[in-house]
């Protein structure tokens, strides 16, 4: 059953490109939107972990093993939600059937690459699918072919190449130490030779590569340019899930289940996480570009995930994974709102906006939901994940990091309230009297994400029990 998460998107990609384009251009959206919706349904309402036991005729053709656990399930659900939203936004913001058709093709490539990334059990196969996702991302960022887009894609490529060199070098050293690239073999070798210099170098090289992929301070230089220069639908995809899968998820998987939480540089993870939280928040305060501010906010929020991971306790891990899921929701919502504003005004300069809620009430209201969740205001979903991380830090004696995490939420609330005031509140900007609400294709995704954000917060005990707490089992 699991190979179908990869093979079905691949089959659909072929299906879209073998017949004449005139035939498949129009139904392309419906096909691409249906796949992630099915994935959301399967992961939300069915026990994906038992699918490993379902025999599938395609299993014998795969040279690498696929498996899912509670962590993979959270990521598969997040991928389905964000890819569906990105498809919706792409349909209504990209100009011309050809550009939309190309976007849907690349979206399928990224979709299957991310699905494979969260299911493979081999470190080299993991690297391959990370790069599949990255290549699709490069092209998506540069799709409009203007100077900012090409510059953003170029910076992403350069730093991604550095990450590739680090990861491939690490894999080469791992093969020398373990003789194999499967997760089980690598984990056994690391535990058998914990003091080996070769093993330590390999682990640290791989982690540095993942820091770049995740856009963690001080390796975040590519992220604001890529997020802000990309088309709106691509920004939704990048901020919502791609960097979470290619960097953050893989970091969690490697540290917890492969390298081992005891051997991981926990102090470094916690320091880098706290640094990302503070630096990202401070950088966001000084931005006048809507999308760049959201990009720096992403750096800050990913810092919470890394801080929880570095803490290393089961509760901290659950909080980190929960915040990863929540971040996929509220950051996708904020970029959808930015897409709506950009479509109506033709700019993301917040100095040229004011009082938009009068003319765009749905966009303004859903933006409030997203910013409150990001800042960790109860009872929204972001509050619970931040609370879990803070509790875990306090229980483990990390009092200084707990204080940093709490105070940074105040900074987050400050710059988002500033954004809300400059963009949506206040007196309507002169010349915008004829402004209207965004099209249904942009407010519908915003409403869906706002409802899910509120729903997850209100149904926190159920979500925690069914989706998040099982993640702790990967520590065993």
N, C-alpha and C positions, 0 to 999 in steps of 0.2 A: 504493500500500500504506500509506503513512504516514497519510493521512487516517482510516484505520480505527481508529487509536489514539484518535481523538477521536469518530468517528461511531458506533463500536460501543457505548461507554459511553452516548452520547446516545440511541441506539436502545433500549438496555436501560432507561434512565431513562423513556423514553416507554412502553415495554412494561410497566413496573411501575405506571404511573399511568393508563393508558387503561382496562384491564379493571376490573371491580369489585374492590375491595381484598380482599374475602374470598377471592378466587381466588389472588391474587398474594402475599399476605402470607407464607405459609409457604415457597414456593420462592424468595423474595427473597434470602435469605442465600446459597443455592447459586449463584444467578446472579451476585451481587456478588462472591462469593469466587472463582468460576471465572475471571472476567476478569483479575484481577491475576496469577493463577497462570499463565495462558496467556502473559501479558506477560513474566513471569519466564522461562519456558521459551524464548520467542522471543529475548529479549535475551541470555540466557546461552549459548544453543547455536546461534544463527544470526547471521551478519554483518549486523547491522541497517543499517550504513552503505550497503550496496549496494541497500537497498530504495528509495532515491531513484530508481533507474533502472527500477523496476518500474512499468509503466503502470497507472493506476488510473482507472476511469470517474468517480470523484468529484473528481479533481484540478481539472477545469475549473470546478467550482462554488465553489472556494475563492478568496477575494479576496486571500489572503496566501499566501506560499510556506512550505512545510514542508521541513525538512531535518534529518538526523541526522549526527552525527560521533561520535568516541570519547567526548567529554564527555556528549553526549546519551544515549549508550548506558548509561553508568554511572548516570545519573539515572533513566532508564526502568527499569532493573533495580531500583534502590533503591525507586522508587515502587511497583513491583509487589510487592516483598517487604513493605513496611510497610502498604500498603492491605490486603493479604491478612491480615496479622496483626491489623490494626484491625478487620476484619470478624469475625474469630474472637472477639476480645475483646468486641466489641459484642454479639454473639449471646448471650454467657454472662453479661454484667454488666448490660445494660440491662433494665429491668423492663417487661413488657407488650409485646405484639405491635405495638401502634401506635407506641410509642417506638422499637422496633427497626426497624420499617419506615421511619419518618422518618429514622433514622440511616443506613440503607442508601441511601436516596435522596440524602441530602446527601453521603454518601461517594462516590457516583457522580459528583456534580457536581464535587467536589474532585478526583477521579481524572481526569476529562477535562480539567479546568482545568490540572492539573499536567502532564499529558501534552502538552497544547498549548503550555504555557509553555516546555518544554525543546525544542520542535521548530520554533517559529515563527522567521521570519527578518525580522521587521518590528518596530520598536520600539513602535509604537502597538498592534499586535496583542498583543505581549508584555505591555504594560500591561493590556490588556483581560482577558487570561486570568489575570494575577496577581490582578486584582480579582474575577474569577469564583471563584477559589480562596478569596480573602479573605472574600467574602460567605458562602460555605458555612461557613467557619471561624467567623465571628461567630455564626451560628445554632447550630452544633454546640456551641460553648462555653456558650451560654445555654440549651441544650436542657432542662436540668432545672428552669430557672426559679426557682432559689433565689437568695438574696441574693449569696453569693459568686460564683456563676456569672454573674449579671447584671452584677455589678461588674467581673469579669474581662473579660467581653465588651465592656462599655462602655469600659474603658481601651484595649482592643485597637482598638475602632472609632475612638476619638479620635486615637490616634497613627497609625492607618492612614490617617485622613483627612489628617493632616499630610503623610504620605508621598505620598498621592495628589496633593495640591496641588503638592508639590515635583516629582514625576515629570511631571505634566501641564505644569507651567510649563517644565520642561526640554524636553519634546517640542515645545512651541510654539516655543521658541528654536531647536531643532534643525531644525524645518521651515523657519524663516526662513533658517538657514545652509545647509542642504542641499537644500531644495526637495522632499524626499522623506523617508519614514520607514523605508525598507528598511535593513537592516544594512549592505549594501554602499555605499549612497549616504551614509549617516551616516559610515561609516568613511572614505570618500573625502573628504568635506567636512572632517573633523577633520584629516586628513593634509595637505589643501591649505591650511588656514588654522590652523596650530598655535598662532599667537600671537594669534588673535582673542579678544577679551574675551568676545564673545557665545558662542563655542564653549566657552571655559573655564567660564563661568557655567553653561551648559547641562550640561556634564559633572559639575560639582560638585553641582548641584541633584539630578541623577539619582542620584548616588552617596549623597547624604544620605538620600534616600528609601529606597534599598535598605538602608542601615544600620538604619533603623527596622524595615523588614520582617524583617531578619535577627536583630533583637534584640541588636545589638552595643552595648557600652558606649560612650557614655553614653545610648543610646537603648533600653535594655533594660527600662525600667520596667514595661511591660505584660506582659512574658513570664512572670515568676513567678506573677502572679495568674491569668493565662489558663491556664497549665499546671496549676496546683494546683486551680483551681476547676472545671475542665471535668470531665465524666464520664471514667472511666478509659480507655475506648476512644478518646475524643477526645484525651486527653492523649497517648496512644500515637501518634496520627496527627499531632498538632501537633509534638511533640518529635522524632518519628522522621523526618518528611519535609516537612511543609508549610513550615516556616520555612526549611528547607534549599533547597527549590525556589524559593519566592517571594522569598527574600532572598539566600542564599549563592550558589546556582547562577547567578542573574541577575547578581550582582555579578561572578562569575568570567567569565561570558560577555561582559558589557559591557566589563570592563577588558581582557580578553585579545584578543577578536576584533573589537570594535566601536570602543571609544575608543582602543585601542592601549596596550600596556604601557609604551611610552616616555612617552606623554602623561599617563598616570594618576599621581595623587599617591601614589607608592609609599611615601614616607616617612610619609605620613598613615596609609596602610593598615597599615604595620608597627607604628606607634605604637598605633593603635586595636586591632590584633590583640593586641599584648602587654598592653595595658591590660585588654582583655576577659579574657585568660587569667588574669591576677593577680586582678582584681576579682571575677570569677566564682568563682574558687577560694576566696578569702577569705570571700565572702558565703556560700558553701555550708557552710563550716566551722561557722558559727554557727546553722544551721537545725535545728529540731526536727521540722518538718513534712517527711515523707519526699519528697513530690512537689515541694515548694519547693526542697529541697536538690538534687534532680535537675534542676530548672529552672535554678538558678544554675550547676550543673555544665555544662549545655548552653551557657550563655553563655561559660564558660571554654573548652570544647572547640571551639566555633565560632571562638574567637580564634586557635587553632592554624591553622585553615583560612585565615583572613584574613592571618595572619602569613606563611604560605607563599605566598599570592597576592601580597602586597606585595613579597616577595623577588624575584619576577619571573623567576627562571631556569626552564628546562624541568624540572629535577629538583624544584624547589620546587613548581611547578604540579602535577606528578604526585603529590607528597606531599599537597598540599592536597586534590586530588580524591579520593585514596585515603582520606584521613581523613574526608572528607565521607561516603563510602560506609561506612566503619567506624563512624562516629558514628551513622548511621542504624541500624546493626545493634545496637550495644551500648546505645544510649540507648533504643531501642524495647524491648529486653529488660528494662532496668531499670524502665521504666514498666509493662511487663507484670507484673513481680514486685510492683511497688507496687499494681497492680490486684488481684493475688491476695491480698496482705496486707489491703488495704482491704475486700475482699469478706468475708474471714473474721473480721476484727476490727471492722469498721465505723468504723475511724479510720486516719489516716496520721500520728498523733502518735507519734514514736519514743520518747517518754518512757513510753508505755504498752505498750511491746513489750520482749520479751527472750526469748532462747532459742527462737525460733520454728523453728529448723532441726530441733529434736527432733520437732516435729509436722508441719513442712512441709519435708522434706528436699530435694525437687526444687526448690522455690522458692529455698531457701537456697543450694543448690549452683550453680544457674544464675546467681544473683546474684553469687557469687564469680567466675564466669567473666566476667561483664559488668564488674565493678569492676576486675579485673586488666587487662582489655583497655583500659578507659578510662584507667587509670593508665599504660599503656604497658609492661606486664610481658611479656617474651618467654615463649613464642613466639606469643602471641595476636595477632590482626590489628591491634589498636591500637598495638602496639609498633612494627610495621613502618612504619606511616604517620608516626608521630612521629619515628622514626629518620630517615626520608627527609627530613622537614622540617628536622630538626636538622642533618643533613649538608649540605643545600642552603644553610642559613643560614651554617654555618661556612665552606663553600667560597666563598661570596660575600663573606666578610669581616665578616659581621654577628655578631661574637663576643658582644656584650652580649645580643642577642636570643636567641642560642643558649643562653646560660646561663639566661635567664629561662624559656625553653621547657622545659629539662631540670629546673630546680628546681621549676617549677610542677607537673610530673608527680609530684614528691614530695609536694606539697600535696594533689594529687588522691588519691594513695594514702592519705594521712593521713585525709582526711575520709570516704573510702569505707570504710576499715577501721573508723573510728568508727561509721559507719552500720551496717556488718555486725555489729559487736559489740553495738550497742544494739538491733538488730532481731533478728538471727538467732543470735548466739552467746550464751554465758553461761547462767545459770540461767533456766529457764522462768518467765515471769511468773505470779504467783498468779492463779488464776481461769481460766487457759487450759489446764487439764489435759485438757479434752474437745475441744480444737482438733484439726482434721483438715487434711490437705493440700487445696489448692485443687482445683476441679473440672478434669476433663480439658480442657475448653475454655480453661483458663488455663495449665495446665502444658504442654500440647502446643505452643502458640506459644513458650513459654520454652525448651523442649527444642530446637525447630527453630532458634531464633535462637542458642542456645548452641552447637549443632553447627556451624552456619554460621560463627560467630565463630572457633571453634577450627579448623575446616576451612580457612578463608581464611588463618589464620595459618600452619598447617602447609603449605599449598599456595601459600605466598607467591610463589615464583619463577614458577609458572604464572599466578597471578592478576596479578602485576606485568607479565608479558610480554604476556598476552592482553587484559587489561582496562585496566590503568593506564598503562603507558608509551605506548600509542598516543595518549593525551590530549595529549602533548607536541606532536603534529603541528598542533594548532590555533594554535600560536605562529608557524607558518610563513606 
